[in-house]
């Protein structure tokens, strides 16, 4: 295949370069009011939104709605779910790919848990609250976190 670089290819390249190096402005800021940055970070990515004015009130209302729906005993529910899933009969199905327990090659050495306790008794994995994969609590939290149209994640009703 013969390589050709002409005016048409140069123009297409310049358009692609311009699009990749500039970000569209969806809304211009109004006045001199403060801005609020909302972030959503995970192991696989990071997203952030810069908001101003009335939109900043959406997030606190959403947090309050989650607490009201689940109740104020959320740490207790997390602890109960964690305790249930750490039983030997449940741990095998919960420990997908050795994420929770590091198996040693030497059968004489004990297995080392990767979960770390917090002051309230709940466990965390990589400095984040650990919720068992197969618990009703995880389903409830995921439902509550995604059901609002103001949710951080797309795909809500």
N, C-alpha and C positions, 0 to 999 in steps of 0.2 A: 504494500500500500504506500503510495507516494504521499509524503507529508507536504502540505501547502499551508502557508501562513500569509493571508492577504488582508485586505481592508475589512472584509466581513468578519474574519476570525478575530482581528484586533479589536473591532468594535464590540463583539460579543464578550471578549475577555475583559475589556474596560467596564462594561455593564456589570458583569459578575463581580469584579473587584470592588466596584462602587457599592453594590448591594451588600457584600460581605463586610465592608468596613464602615457602614453607617447604619444606625438604628432609627427606625421610625418613631416620631413623637406622637403618641396617641392623644394626649390632652396636654395643653399648656398649663403651667401652674397659675393659680389665681392669688393675687395679693401677696402678703408677706407672712401668711400663717405658717405654723410649723408643719413639717412633714413627718410621716410615720413610715418606717420600713417594716414590712412583714416578711418573715423568712420561713421557708420550709426546707429543712435539710435532711438528707438521709445518706446512707452509705453509698448510694448509687448516684446521687445528684444533689443540686442545690438550686432553689428558686427564690426570687425576692420580688416584692412589689412595693413601689413607692406610692403612698396615698396621702391625700390632703383633705381637709374639711370633714364633712359628715361621714365619709367612708371609714374613718378611723374608729367610729363607734361600733361598727359591725363586729369586729373581733372580740371586744369585751363582752358583748351580748351573747355571742356564740359560746364563749367559755362558760358564762353563767348558765346558759341553757344546758350545756353538757353536765355541769355539776348538779343542776336541779333535776334533770332526768335520771341520772344514775344514782344520785344521792350523795350525801356528805361522807358516807362510809366507803368511798372508793379505795383507799389504802387497805382497808380490811378485806374487801372483795378481792383485791389483787393478791394479798397474802394467802387467802383461802385457796384461790385458784393455783397459786404457785405450790402450796403445800400438797394439794391433791396430785398435781402433775409430777411432783418429785418422788412419789412412791415408786418403788422398784418396778411394779407391774405397768406403770404408765410412762416411766422415763424412757424406755426403749423406743416407743413410738414418738415421743416428744423430742428426743435428741437426734434430729435429722442431720446426718453427715458429721456427727461428732461436734456439733456447735456448742453444746452445753458441757460435755464431759470430755476431757482429753484422755484418750486411751493410751496407755503405755505399752510399748512392745514387750516389755519384761512383765510376765504375769505376777511376779513377786511384788512389784511396785504398786501402790494404790493408785486408783484413778483420780485425777485432779479435776475438781469442778471449776468451771470458768465463771460461774455466777458469783457475784459479790454482794454481801448483805449491806443494807442501808440501816440508818438509825431506827426507822419505823418498822424494821423487820422484813420489808419487802426485798426482793433480789433484783440486781441489775446485771445486764450483760453489755460489756463495752460502754459503761457509764450511762446506760439507758434502761428504763424500767422494762423488765422482762415479763411478757404476757404469754402464757402457754398457748401453743398453736391451736389446740383442740379444746378450748374452754368457751363457755357461754359468755364470759366477761369480754373476751377479745372480740367476739361477734357484736356484742352490745356497744362497745366503744367504737368499733369501726362503723357501725350503723349510725350512731349519734354524730360521729365526726364527719360523715359524708352526706347526711340527709338534707342539710341546708343548702340552698342555692348560693349561699355566701361562703361555702366551704372552700378551703384552700385547694382541694383536689377537684378536678373536673369530673363530670359524670353523675352529678346529683340530679334528683328529679326536677 
